Amino acid sequence: MESTVDIRKRIHEFIDIADERILRIINSIIDAEEEDDNYSVPSSHYDVVNERREKYINGESKSYTWEEVKEKAKSALK
């Protein structure tokens, strides 16, 4: 198994001789990774989850098992 250092060296050497198509593919991969790194869940979503949790704890709402959810979805499709 190659070490991280070996992989980095191999990639650097490859990029130095890569054609434009390969460079564009690699650039797209980098762009996608940067987009993933910049994603965060807005605090408003946590507020909604906390509100729903409180309602459940106080008995104001019901939760369902995964099996109940699947069965309800199946019956809705009939």
Beta strands, then each sheet from edge to edge (+ up, - down):
end
